[in-house]
Amino acid sequence: MKQKPRLSFWQIWNMSFGFLGIQFGFALQNANASWILQTFGADVHHLSWFWLVAPITGMIVQPIIGFMSDKTWNRLGRRRPYFLTGAILTSIALILMPNAPHLASFIAPMFIGGGLLMIMDASINISMEPFRALVADKLPEEQHTLGFSMQTLLIGIGAVVGSWLPYILGNWLGVSKEAAHEGLVPPNLYLSFYFGAFVLIASIIWTISTTKEYPPEFYRDENDQDTKETGKKHPKVKIPKTMWQLLLVQFFSWFALFSMWVYTTPAIASHFYLSPDPNSEGYREAGAWVGILFGVYNGVSAIIALLLPRLAKKIGRRATHAIALTIGGFSFLSFAIIPNADLLIIPMIGIGIAWGSILAMPYAMLANTIPPKQMGVFMGLFNMSITIPQIVNGVFGGLILQYIFHDNPLNSILMAGVFMILGAGATFLVRDTLDIKRQTS
């Protein structure tokens, strides 16, 4: 395989720009899906079951798409056909999801909403996995941290706007925040989903039109030539040790994140607004505030993405990730002592630091250990380290809430803090090749 040339800042920006649109749609889903499903009639104890569709579809879709994208070469390239396909399908789901009641003839709206949530997650995964592989495809090892950090920056920008848009429309631009009647989604929310669909398509088209992929010949190495000459097959590629070592870190991190996405709205509504009823005015205010808070942590992640490569260069990627997860863990735990909802911005800053590192450091540590020709399938398999902890949480999270936490969703947020800190400790079990080179040089 030829030596990969270093890319400029703007080349890396362009190749990652589609992630802004992906995360715009993902942020709308994360901040509002629980609220929408409860509006459609879902019980708080069953929310984690609806959220299971995201990790389950991711676990199935990403390895398949990774394998297929490794083998795909056409006019659009290797990864770009999947960017476009996933963007089109996700945009359709974004438009349809807030309109689930209008689609209901014989099926309850919450089940239609759950089905559209599944379609949306599957479609996002079609686009997302090849984006991770593209960074490793295009960049030399010394730019991997920068590449994944750039994705984190754009993820943060897209997520901030996506999370805040319903609030901006409803509070600054005069769009109604009141649904026509109970069981429907208010205009400020469904218009946000429509705009999210447009941003997603536009950003993906930008990446496709500004970024070229290396041709298949670029990945032919001496082993390919040896195979032709001797007739011997390549030895089977084993899963890198680094991937195995990262599994525990990922389990604790993503178990915590799943709790945050599912239970932040009901936790804040019941604890700070004293409004557990999803159709109450207080709950709607809590839901809008959660969108702002989610925008804060995503905005912080965008800022921290610019600092991560520098910090990792000084103290190593493992230490950087461990520090970030520790800050995030204690930020979750601080929910117990925060006196009012306005001050929740403070722990969200810490959670944003953790989120920024979660989106970049594990992939940076992993990327240089994966064979280039199989980057897509290995990145897809690594996605199981994200989906499995979410599935475990989805299966048991509602039961824990009901039987151990006595229906207090705030305790689910505190549990997330404990798991995040455990993830920080597990980071030091990972063997990072770049850290070893840094220490020995």
Contacts in CASP RR format, 6 or more apart in sequence:
PFRMAT RR
TARGET T0000
AUTHOR 0000-0000-0000
METHOD contacts of the structure
MODEL  1
MKQKPRLSFWQIWNMSFGFLGIQFGFALQNANASWILQTFGADVHHLSWF
WLVAPITGMIVQPIIGFMSDKTWNRLGRRRPYFLTGAILTSIALILMPNA
PHLASFIAPMFIGGGLLMIMDASINISMEPFRALVADKLPEEQHTLGFSM
QTLLIGIGAVVGSWLPYILGNWLGVSKEAAHEGLVPPNLYLSFYFGAFVL
IASIIWTISTTKEYPPEFYRDENDQDTKETGKKHPKVKIPKTMWQLLLVQ
FFSWFALFSMWVYTTPAIASHFYLSPDPNSEGYREAGAWVGILFGVYNGV
SAIIALLLPRLAKKIGRRATHAIALTIGGFSFLSFAIIPNADLLIIPMIG
IGIAWGSILAMPYAMLANTIPPKQMGVFMGLFNMSITIPQIVNGVFGGLI
LQYIFHDNPLNSILMAGVFMILGAGATFLVRDTLDIKRQTS
1 218 0 8 1.000
1 219 0 8 1.000
1 220 0 8 1.000
1 221 0 8 1.000
1 372 0 8 1.000
2 218 0 8 1.000
3 140 0 8 1.000
4 138 0 8 1.000
4 139 0 8 1.000
4 140 0 8 1.000
5 140 0 8 1.000
6 139 0 8 1.000
6 140 0 8 1.000
6 142 0 8 1.000
6 143 0 8 1.000
7 15 0 8 1.000
7 138 0 8 1.000
7 139 0 8 1.000
7 143 0 8 1.000
11 211 0 8 1.000
12 139 0 8 1.000
12 143 0 8 1.000
12 146 0 8 1.000
12 147 0 8 1.000
12 150 0 8 1.000
13 150 0 8 1.000
13 154 0 8 1.000
14 206 0 8 1.000
14 207 0 8 1.000
14 210 0 8 1.000
14 211 0 8 1.000
15 134 0 8 1.000
15 135 0 8 1.000
15 138 0 8 1.000
15 207 0 8 1.000
15 210 0 8 1.000
15 211 0 8 1.000
16 131 0 8 1.000
16 135 0 8 1.000
16 147 0 8 1.000
16 150 0 8 1.000
16 151 0 8 1.000
16 154 0 8 1.000
16 207 0 8 1.000
17 154 0 8 1.000
17 203 0 8 1.000
17 206 0 8 1.000
17 207 0 8 1.000
17 210 0 8 1.000
18 83 0 8 1.000
18 127 0 8 1.000
18 131 0 8 1.000
18 154 0 8 1.000
18 203 0 8 1.000
18 204 0 8 1.000
18 206 0 8 1.000
18 207 0 8 1.000
19 128 0 8 1.000
19 131 0 8 1.000
19 151 0 8 1.000
19 154 0 8 1.000
19 155 0 8 1.000
19 203 0 8 1.000
20 154 0 8 1.000
20 155 0 8 1.000
20 157 0 8 1.000
20 158 0 8 1.000
20 199 0 8 1.000
20 203 0 8 1.000
21 158 0 8 1.000
21 196 0 8 1.000
21 199 0 8 1.000
21 200 0 8 1.000
21 202 0 8 1.000
21 203 0 8 1.000
21 204 0 8 1.000
22 87 0 8 1.000
22 90 0 8 1.000
22 124 0 8 1.000
22 127 0 8 1.000
22 128 0 8 1.000
22 131 0 8 1.000
22 155 0 8 1.000
22 200 0 8 1.000
22 203 0 8 1.000
22 204 0 8 1.000
23 154 0 8 1.000
23 155 0 8 1.000
23 156 0 8 1.000
23 158 0 8 1.000
23 159 0 8 1.000
23 298 0 8 1.000
24 158 0 8 1.000
24 159 0 8 1.000
24 161 0 8 1.000
24 162 0 8 1.000
24 196 0 8 1.000
24 199 0 8 1.000
24 200 0 8 1.000
24 203 0 8 1.000
25 90 0 8 1.000
25 94 0 8 1.000
25 124 0 8 1.000
25 162 0 8 1.000
25 196 0 8 1.000
25 197 0 8 1.000
25 199 0 8 1.000
25 200 0 8 1.000
26 124 0 8 1.000
26 159 0 8 1.000
27 158 0 8 1.000
27 159 0 8 1.000
27 160 0 8 1.000
27 161 0 8 1.000
27 162 0 8 1.000
27 163 0 8 1.000
27 294 0 8 1.000
27 295 0 8 1.000
27 298 0 8 1.000
28 94 0 8 1.000
28 162 0 8 1.000
28 163 0 8 1.000
28 165 0 8 1.000
28 166 0 8 1.000
28 192 0 8 1.000
28 193 0 8 1.000
28 196 0 8 1.000
29 97 0 8 1.000
29 117 0 8 1.000
29 120 0 8 1.000
29 121 0 8 1.000
30 163 0 8 1.000
30 261 0 8 1.000
30 294 0 8 1.000
31 162 0 8 1.000
31 163 0 8 1.000
31 166 0 8 1.000
31 287 0 8 1.000
31 290 0 8 1.000
31 291 0 8 1.000
31 294 0 8 1.000
31 295 0 8 1.000
32 166 0 8 1.000
32 189 0 8 1.000
32 192 0 8 1.000
32 287 0 8 1.000
32 291 0 8 1.000
33 50 0 8 1.000
33 51 0 8 1.000
33 117 0 8 1.000
34 47 0 8 1.000
34 51 0 8 1.000
34 261 0 8 1.000
34 262 0 8 1.000
34 263 0 8 1.000
34 265 0 8 1.000
34 266 0 8 1.000
35 265 0 8 1.000
35 278 0 8 1.000
35 283 0 8 1.000
35 284 0 8 1.000
35 287 0 8 1.000
35 290 0 8 1.000
36 97 0 8 1.000
36 98 0 8 1.000
36 100 0 8 1.000
36 113 0 8 1.000
36 185 0 8 1.000
36 189 0 8 1.000
37 47 0 8 1.000
37 50 0 8 1.000
37 110 0 8 1.000
37 113 0 8 1.000
37 114 0 8 1.000
37 117 0 8 1.000
38 44 0 8 1.000
38 47 0 8 1.000
38 266 0 8 1.000
38 278 0 8 1.000
39 179 0 8 1.000
39 183 0 8 1.000
39 184 0 8 1.000
39 185 0 8 1.000
39 278 0 8 1.000
39 279 0 8 1.000
40 100 0 8 1.000
40 101 0 8 1.000
40 108 0 8 1.000
40 109 0 8 1.000
40 110 0 8 1.000
40 112 0 8 1.000
40 113 0 8 1.000
40 183 0 8 1.000
41 108 0 8 1.000
41 109 0 8 1.000
41 110 0 8 1.000
41 183 0 8 1.000
41 278 0 8 1.000
42 50 0 8 1.000
42 110 0 8 1.000
44 266 0 8 1.000
44 276 0 8 1.000
44 401 0 8 1.000
44 407 0 8 1.000
44 409 0 8 1.000
45 398 0 8 1.000
45 401 0 8 1.000
45 402 0 8 1.000
45 407 0 8 1.000
46 398 0 8 1.000
47 262 0 8 1.000
47 263 0 8 1.000
47 266 0 8 1.000
47 398 0 8 1.000
48 258 0 8 1.000
48 262 0 8 1.000
48 393 0 8 1.000
48 394 0 8 1.000
48 395 0 8 1.000
48 397 0 8 1.000
48 398 0 8 1.000
48 401 0 8 1.000
49 394 0 8 1.000
49 398 0 8 1.000
50 110 0 8 1.000
50 114 0 8 1.000
50 117 0 8 1.000
51 117 0 8 1.000
51 258 0 8 1.000
51 261 0 8 1.000
51 262 0 8 1.000
51 390 0 8 1.000
51 394 0 8 1.000
52 390 0 8 1.000
52 391 0 8 1.000
52 394 0 8 1.000
52 395 0 8 1.000
53 114 0 8 1.000
53 115 0 8 1.000
53 117 0 8 1.000
53 118 0 8 1.000
53 121 0 8 1.000
54 117 0 8 1.000
54 118 0 8 1.000
54 121 0 8 1.000
54 387 0 8 1.000
54 390 0 8 1.000
55 258 0 8 1.000
55 386 0 8 1.000
55 387 0 8 1.000
55 388 0 8 1.000
55 389 0 8 1.000
55 390 0 8 1.000
55 391 0 8 1.000
55 394 0 8 1.000
56 387 0 8 1.000
56 391 0 8 1.000
57 118 0 8 1.000
57 121 0 8 1.000
57 122 0 8 1.000
57 125 0 8 1.000
58 121 0 8 1.000
58 122 0 8 1.000
58 125 0 8 1.000
58 383 0 8 1.000
58 387 0 8 1.000
59 383 0 8 1.000
59 384 0 8 1.000
59 387 0 8 1.000
59 388 0 8 1.000
59 391 0 8 1.000
61 122 0 8 1.000
61 125 0 8 1.000
61 126 0 8 1.000
61 129 0 8 1.000
62 125 0 8 1.000
62 128 0 8 1.000
62 129 0 8 1.000
62 379 0 8 1.000
62 380 0 8 1.000
62 383 0 8 1.000
62 387 0 8 1.000
63 377 0 8 1.000
63 380 0 8 1.000
63 381 0 8 1.000
63 383 0 8 1.000
63 384 0 8 1.000
65 82 0 8 1.000
65 125 0 8 1.000
65 126 0 8 1.000
65 129 0 8 1.000
65 130 0 8 1.000
65 380 0 8 1.000
66 129 0 8 1.000
66 130 0 8 1.000
66 133 0 8 1.000
66 376 0 8 1.000
66 377 0 8 1.000
66 379 0 8 1.000
66 380 0 8 1.000
67 376 0 8 1.000
67 377 0 8 1.000
68 82 0 8 1.000
69 78 0 8 1.000
69 79 0 8 1.000
69 81 0 8 1.000
69 82 0 8 1.000
69 129 0 8 1.000
69 130 0 8 1.000
69 133 0 8 1.000
69 376 0 8 1.000
70 78 0 8 1.000
70 133 0 8 1.000
70 373 0 8 1.000
70 374 0 8 1.000
70 375 0 8 1.000
70 376 0 8 1.000
70 377 0 8 1.000
72 78 0 8 1.000
72 79 0 8 1.000
72 81 0 8 1.000
72 82 0 8 1.000
73 215 0 8 1.000
73 216 0 8 1.000
74 81 0 8 1.000
76 84 0 8 1.000
76 208 0 8 1.000
77 213 0 8 1.000
78 130 0 8 1.000
78 137 0 8 1.000
78 213 0 8 1.000
79 130 0 8 1.000
79 131 0 8 1.000
79 133 0 8 1.000
79 134 0 8 1.000
79 137 0 8 1.000
79 213 0 8 1.000
80 130 0 8 1.000
80 207 0 8 1.000
80 208 0 8 1.000
80 211 0 8 1.000
80 213 0 8 1.000
82 126 0 8 1.000
82 127 0 8 1.000
82 129 0 8 1.000
82 130 0 8 1.000
83 127 0 8 1.000
83 130 0 8 1.000
83 131 0 8 1.000
83 204 0 8 1.000
83 207 0 8 1.000
83 208 0 8 1.000
84 204 0 8 1.000
84 205 0 8 1.000
84 208 0 8 1.000
85 126 0 8 1.000
85 127 0 8 1.000
86 123 0 8 1.000
86 124 0 8 1.000
86 126 0 8 1.000
86 127 0 8 1.000
87 123 0 8 1.000
87 127 0 8 1.000
87 200 0 8 1.000
87 201 0 8 1.000
87 204 0 8 1.000
88 201 0 8 1.000
89 119 0 8 1.000
89 122 0 8 1.000
89 123 0 8 1.000
89 126 0 8 1.000
90 120 0 8 1.000
90 123 0 8 1.000
90 124 0 8 1.000
90 127 0 8 1.000
90 197 0 8 1.000
90 200 0 8 1.000
91 196 0 8 1.000
91 197 0 8 1.000
91 198 0 8 1.000
91 200 0 8 1.000
91 201 0 8 1.000
92 119 0 8 1.000
92 123 0 8 1.000
92 197 0 8 1.000
93 116 0 8 1.000
93 119 0 8 1.000
93 120 0 8 1.000
93 123 0 8 1.000
94 120 0 8 1.000
94 193 0 8 1.000
94 194 0 8 1.000
94 196 0 8 1.000
94 197 0 8 1.000
94 200 0 8 1.000
95 193 0 8 1.000
95 194 0 8 1.000
95 197 0 8 1.000
96 103 0 8 1.000
96 116 0 8 1.000
97 113 0 8 1.000
97 116 0 8 1.000
97 117 0 8 1.000
97 120 0 8 1.000
97 193 0 8 1.000
98 185 0 8 1.000
98 189 0 8 1.000
98 190 0 8 1.000
98 193 0 8 1.000
99 185 0 8 1.000
99 190 0 8 1.000
100 109 0 8 1.000
100 110 0 8 1.000
100 112 0 8 1.000
100 113 0 8 1.000
100 116 0 8 1.000
101 109 0 8 1.000
101 183 0 8 1.000
101 184 0 8 1.000
101 185 0 8 1.000
103 109 0 8 1.000
103 112 0 8 1.000
104 112 0 8 1.000
109 183 0 8 1.000
125 383 0 8 1.000
127 204 0 8 1.000
129 376 0 8 1.000
129 379 0 8 1.000
129 380 0 8 1.000
129 383 0 8 1.000
130 376 0 8 1.000
131 151 0 8 1.000
132 148 0 8 1.000
132 151 0 8 1.000
132 363 0 8 1.000
132 376 0 8 1.000
132 379 0 8 1.000
132 380 0 8 1.000
133 375 0 8 1.000
133 376 0 8 1.000
133 379 0 8 1.000
134 211 0 8 1.000
134 213 0 8 1.000
135 144 0 8 1.000
135 147 0 8 1.000
135 148 0 8 1.000
135 151 0 8 1.000
135 363 0 8 1.000
135 367 0 8 1.000
136 144 0 8 1.000
136 367 0 8 1.000
136 368 0 8 1.000
136 370 0 8 1.000
136 372 0 8 1.000
136 375 0 8 1.000
136 379 0 8 1.000
137 213 0 8 1.000
137 214 0 8 1.000
137 372 0 8 1.000
137 375 0 8 1.000
138 211 0 8 1.000
138 213 0 8 1.000
138 214 0 8 1.000
139 146 0 8 1.000
139 147 0 8 1.000
141 367 0 8 1.000
141 368 0 8 1.000
141 434 0 8 1.000
144 363 0 8 1.000
144 364 0 8 1.000
144 367 0 8 1.000
144 368 0 8 1.000
145 308 0 8 1.000
145 309 0 8 1.000
145 312 0 8 1.000
145 313 0 8 1.000
145 317 0 8 1.000
145 360 0 8 1.000
145 361 0 8 1.000
145 364 0 8 1.000
146 309 0 8 1.000
147 360 0 8 1.000
147 364 0 8 1.000
148 359 0 8 1.000
148 360 0 8 1.000
148 361 0 8 1.000
148 363 0 8 1.000
148 364 0 8 1.000
148 367 0 8 1.000
149 305 0 8 1.000
149 306 0 8 1.000
149 308 0 8 1.000
149 309 0 8 1.000
149 360 0 8 1.000
149 364 0 8 1.000
150 305 0 8 1.000
151 359 0 8 1.000
151 360 0 8 1.000
152 301 0 8 1.000
152 302 0 8 1.000
152 304 0 8 1.000
152 305 0 8 1.000
152 308 0 8 1.000
152 356 0 8 1.000
152 359 0 8 1.000
152 360 0 8 1.000
153 302 0 8 1.000
153 305 0 8 1.000
153 306 0 8 1.000
154 302 0 8 1.000
155 298 0 8 1.000
155 301 0 8 1.000
155 302 0 8 1.000
155 359 0 8 1.000
156 298 0 8 1.000
156 299 0 8 1.000
156 301 0 8 1.000
156 302 0 8 1.000
156 305 0 8 1.000
157 299 0 8 1.000
157 302 0 8 1.000
158 199 0 8 1.000
158 298 0 8 1.000
159 294 0 8 1.000
159 295 0 8 1.000
159 298 0 8 1.000
159 299 0 8 1.000
159 301 0 8 1.000
160 295 0 8 1.000
160 296 0 8 1.000
160 298 0 8 1.000
160 299 0 8 1.000
160 302 0 8 1.000
161 199 0 8 1.000
162 192 0 8 1.000
162 196 0 8 1.000
162 295 0 8 1.000
163 291 0 8 1.000
163 292 0 8 1.000
163 294 0 8 1.000
163 295 0 8 1.000
163 298 0 8 1.000
164 291 0 8 1.000
164 292 0 8 1.000
164 295 0 8 1.000
165 192 0 8 1.000
165 195 0 8 1.000
165 196 0 8 1.000
166 188 0 8 1.000
166 189 0 8 1.000
166 192 0 8 1.000
166 288 0 8 1.000
166 291 0 8 1.000
167 188 0 8 1.000
167 288 0 8 1.000
167 289 0 8 1.000
167 291 0 8 1.000
167 292 0 8 1.000
169 175 0 8 1.000
169 187 0 8 1.000
169 188 0 8 1.000
169 191 0 8 1.000
169 192 0 8 1.000
170 176 0 8 1.000
170 177 0 8 1.000
170 188 0 8 1.000
171 177 0 8 1.000
171 288 0 8 1.000
175 187 0 8 1.000
175 188 0 8 1.000
175 191 0 8 1.000
176 186 0 8 1.000
176 187 0 8 1.000
176 188 0 8 1.000
177 186 0 8 1.000
177 187 0 8 1.000
177 188 0 8 1.000
177 284 0 8 1.000
177 288 0 8 1.000
178 186 0 8 1.000
179 185 0 8 1.000
179 186 0 8 1.000
182 279 0 8 1.000
183 279 0 8 1.000
186 284 0 8 1.000
219 372 0 8 1.000
219 373 0 8 1.000
223 234 0 8 1.000
226 232 0 8 1.000
227 233 0 8 1.000
227 234 0 8 1.000
237 371 0 8 1.000
237 374 0 8 1.000
239 378 0 8 1.000
239 381 0 8 1.000
240 366 0 8 1.000
240 369 0 8 1.000
240 370 0 8 1.000
240 378 0 8 1.000
241 369 0 8 1.000
241 431 0 8 1.000
242 365 0 8 1.000
242 366 0 8 1.000
242 369 0 8 1.000
242 430 0 8 1.000
242 431 0 8 1.000
242 432 0 8 1.000
242 433 0 8 1.000
243 366 0 8 1.000
243 369 0 8 1.000
243 378 0 8 1.000
243 381 0 8 1.000
243 382 0 8 1.000
243 385 0 8 1.000
245 429 0 8 1.000
245 430 0 8 1.000
245 431 0 8 1.000
246 362 0 8 1.000
246 365 0 8 1.000
246 366 0 8 1.000
246 382 0 8 1.000
246 385 0 8 1.000
246 430 0 8 1.000
247 385 0 8 1.000
248 423 0 8 1.000
248 426 0 8 1.000
248 429 0 8 1.000
249 321 0 8 1.000
249 325 0 8 1.000
249 362 0 8 1.000
249 423 0 8 1.000
249 426 0 8 1.000
249 427 0 8 1.000
249 429 0 8 1.000
249 430 0 8 1.000
250 362 0 8 1.000
250 385 0 8 1.000
250 386 0 8 1.000
250 389 0 8 1.000
251 385 0 8 1.000
251 388 0 8 1.000
251 389 0 8 1.000
251 423 0 8 1.000
252 325 0 8 1.000
252 389 0 8 1.000
252 419 0 8 1.000
252 420 0 8 1.000
252 422 0 8 1.000
252 423 0 8 1.000
252 426 0 8 1.000
253 325 0 8 1.000
253 354 0 8 1.000
253 358 0 8 1.000
253 389 0 8 1.000
253 419 0 8 1.000
253 420 0 8 1.000
253 423 0 8 1.000
254 358 0 8 1.000
254 385 0 8 1.000
254 386 0 8 1.000
254 387 0 8 1.000
254 389 0 8 1.000
254 390 0 8 1.000
255 389 0 8 1.000
255 390 0 8 1.000
255 392 0 8 1.000
255 393 0 8 1.000
255 416 0 8 1.000
255 419 0 8 1.000
256 329 0 8 1.000
256 332 0 8 1.000
256 415 0 8 1.000
256 416 0 8 1.000
256 417 0 8 1.000
256 419 0 8 1.000
256 420 0 8 1.000
257 355 0 8 1.000
257 358 0 8 1.000
257 390 0 8 1.000
257 416 0 8 1.000
258 389 0 8 1.000
258 390 0 8 1.000
258 393 0 8 1.000
258 394 0 8 1.000
259 393 0 8 1.000
259 397 0 8 1.000
259 412 0 8 1.000
259 413 0 8 1.000
259 415 0 8 1.000
259 416 0 8 1.000
259 419 0 8 1.000
260 332 0 8 1.000
260 351 0 8 1.000
260 413 0 8 1.000
260 416 0 8 1.000
262 393 0 8 1.000
262 394 0 8 1.000
262 397 0 8 1.000
262 412 0 8 1.000
263 401 0 8 1.000
263 409 0 8 1.000
263 412 0 8 1.000
263 413 0 8 1.000
264 290 0 8 1.000
264 293 0 8 1.000
264 294 0 8 1.000
264 413 0 8 1.000
265 286 0 8 1.000
265 287 0 8 1.000
265 290 0 8 1.000
266 276 0 8 1.000
266 409 0 8 1.000
267 335 0 8 1.000
267 409 0 8 1.000
267 410 0 8 1.000
267 412 0 8 1.000
267 413 0 8 1.000
268 286 0 8 1.000
268 287 0 8 1.000
268 289 0 8 1.000
268 290 0 8 1.000
268 293 0 8 1.000
268 341 0 8 1.000
268 344 0 8 1.000
269 275 0 8 1.000
269 276 0 8 1.000
269 278 0 8 1.000
269 282 0 8 1.000
269 283 0 8 1.000
269 286 0 8 1.000
269 287 0 8 1.000
270 276 0 8 1.000
270 408 0 8 1.000
270 409 0 8 1.000
270 410 0 8 1.000
271 408 0 8 1.000
271 409 0 8 1.000
271 410 0 8 1.000
272 286 0 8 1.000
272 340 0 8 1.000
272 341 0 8 1.000
272 344 0 8 1.000
273 282 0 8 1.000
273 283 0 8 1.000
273 285 0 8 1.000
273 286 0 8 1.000
273 341 0 8 1.000
275 281 0 8 1.000
275 282 0 8 1.000
275 283 0 8 1.000
275 285 0 8 1.000
275 286 0 8 1.000
276 283 0 8 1.000
277 283 0 8 1.000
286 341 0 8 1.000
289 341 0 8 1.000
289 344 0 8 1.000
293 344 0 8 1.000
293 345 0 8 1.000
293 348 0 8 1.000
294 348 0 8 1.000
295 348 0 8 1.000
296 345 0 8 1.000
296 348 0 8 1.000
296 349 0 8 1.000
296 352 0 8 1.000
297 348 0 8 1.000
297 349 0 8 1.000
297 350 0 8 1.000
297 351 0 8 1.000
297 352 0 8 1.000
297 355 0 8 1.000
298 352 0 8 1.000
298 355 0 8 1.000
299 352 0 8 1.000
300 348 0 8 1.000
300 349 0 8 1.000
300 350 0 8 1.000
300 351 0 8 1.000
300 352 0 8 1.000
300 353 0 8 1.000
300 355 0 8 1.000
300 356 0 8 1.000
301 352 0 8 1.000
301 353 0 8 1.000
301 355 0 8 1.000
301 356 0 8 1.000
301 359 0 8 1.000
304 324 0 8 1.000
304 352 0 8 1.000
304 353 0 8 1.000
304 356 0 8 1.000
304 357 0 8 1.000
305 356 0 8 1.000
305 359 0 8 1.000
305 360 0 8 1.000
308 320 0 8 1.000
308 356 0 8 1.000
308 357 0 8 1.000
308 360 0 8 1.000
308 361 0 8 1.000
311 320 0 8 1.000
312 320 0 8 1.000
312 361 0 8 1.000
312 364 0 8 1.000
313 438 0 8 1.000
316 432 0 8 1.000
316 434 0 8 1.000
316 435 0 8 1.000
316 438 0 8 1.000
317 361 0 8 1.000
317 364 0 8 1.000
317 365 0 8 1.000
317 432 0 8 1.000
317 434 0 8 1.000
317 435 0 8 1.000
318 365 0 8 1.000
318 427 0 8 1.000
318 428 0 8 1.000
318 430 0 8 1.000
318 432 0 8 1.000
318 435 0 8 1.000
320 357 0 8 1.000
320 361 0 8 1.000
321 357 0 8 1.000
321 358 0 8 1.000
321 361 0 8 1.000
321 362 0 8 1.000
321 365 0 8 1.000
321 424 0 8 1.000
321 427 0 8 1.000
322 424 0 8 1.000
322 425 0 8 1.000
322 427 0 8 1.000
322 428 0 8 1.000
323 424 0 8 1.000
324 353 0 8 1.000
324 354 0 8 1.000
324 356 0 8 1.000
324 357 0 8 1.000
324 358 0 8 1.000
324 361 0 8 1.000
324 424 0 8 1.000
325 354 0 8 1.000
325 357 0 8 1.000
325 358 0 8 1.000
325 420 0 8 1.000
325 421 0 8 1.000
325 423 0 8 1.000
325 424 0 8 1.000
325 425 0 8 1.000
325 427 0 8 1.000
326 420 0 8 1.000
326 421 0 8 1.000
326 424 0 8 1.000
327 350 0 8 1.000
327 353 0 8 1.000
327 354 0 8 1.000
328 347 0 8 1.000
328 350 0 8 1.000
328 351 0 8 1.000
328 352 0 8 1.000
328 353 0 8 1.000
328 354 0 8 1.000
328 417 0 8 1.000
328 420 0 8 1.000
329 351 0 8 1.000
329 354 0 8 1.000
329 416 0 8 1.000
329 417 0 8 1.000
329 418 0 8 1.000
329 420 0 8 1.000
329 421 0 8 1.000
329 424 0 8 1.000
330 417 0 8 1.000
330 421 0 8 1.000
331 346 0 8 1.000
331 347 0 8 1.000
331 348 0 8 1.000
331 349 0 8 1.000
331 350 0 8 1.000
331 351 0 8 1.000
331 354 0 8 1.000
331 417 0 8 1.000
332 347 0 8 1.000
332 351 0 8 1.000
332 413 0 8 1.000
332 414 0 8 1.000
332 416 0 8 1.000
332 417 0 8 1.000
332 420 0 8 1.000
333 414 0 8 1.000
333 417 0 8 1.000
333 418 0 8 1.000
334 346 0 8 1.000
334 347 0 8 1.000
335 344 0 8 1.000
335 347 0 8 1.000
335 410 0 8 1.000
335 413 0 8 1.000
335 414 0 8 1.000
336 410 0 8 1.000
336 414 0 8 1.000
338 344 0 8 1.000
338 346 0 8 1.000
338 347 0 8 1.000
354 420 0 8 1.000
362 385 0 8 1.000
363 379 0 8 1.000
363 382 0 8 1.000
364 434 0 8 1.000
365 430 0 8 1.000
365 432 0 8 1.000
365 434 0 8 1.000
366 382 0 8 1.000
367 375 0 8 1.000
368 433 0 8 1.000
368 434 0 8 1.000
369 433 0 8 1.000
370 378 0 8 1.000
370 379 0 8 1.000
371 378 0 8 1.000
397 412 0 8 1.000
400 412 0 8 1.000
400 415 0 8 1.000
401 407 0 8 1.000
401 408 0 8 1.000
401 409 0 8 1.000
401 411 0 8 1.000
401 412 0 8 1.000
404 411 0 8 1.000
405 411 0 8 1.000
405 412 0 8 1.000
405 415 0 8 1.000
END
